[in-house]
Amino acid sequence: MARNTTKPWDNKHPPQPGAKVHLNAAQIEQARERAEAAGRRYPNLVDNMYVAAQARKQAARKLA
């Protein structure tokens, strides 16, 4: 059986799935509305990720 002889610290980092998206004021408001609709007082990671994904989709449509 062949072994991988490279050290973990010599390997390259895996590619990142997507660029970071910083939410603007309108997107933060969308996340707050989504949290309120779900009965939460403040938006959580899921709300922020959903809004960020929507922003990525819109940006991809503009480039295509």
N, C-alpha and C positions, 0 to 999 in steps of 0.2 A: 504494500500500500504506500503510495507516494504521500509525503508530508509537505505541507506548505512551509518553506524555510524562511520566509520573510517575517520580520518582527512586526507586531501590530503598529508600533509607532513609525514604521517605515512605509506603511500603506497610506495611500491617498484617502482623503475624506470622501464619503459617498456624495454624489450630487444632491443639492437641496431640491425639494419638490417644487418650490416656487419662491418668488421674491417676496420679501416682507411687504406688507401693505399697512401703511399708517392711515388710520381712519380720520376723515375730516369731520367737521362739525355736523354736517348733514347725515353722515353715516353713523356717527355716535348716536344721533337722535333716532335713527332707524333701529339701532340695537336696543335703545331704551324702550321704544315702542313695542318691539318684539318681546322684551322681557316683561313689560307690563301686561301684554296680552296673555302671557303664560302664567301670570300671577306672581311674578318675582318683582321685588322692589328695585333691584339694580341689574343691569345686564351682566351675564357671566361669559365665560370663555366661548361657550357654544353660540351665543348671540353674536359676539364679535367675529367669530370665525365665519358664521353664515353671511354676515354683511360684507366681510372681506372677500369671500368667495364670489359674491354677487358683483363686487367691484372688479375683481379679476376677469370675470366673464364679460362685463361691459367693456373693459379695456381691450380684451381679445377681439371682441366684435368690431371695435373701432379700427384696430390694426388690420383686420381681414378685409 
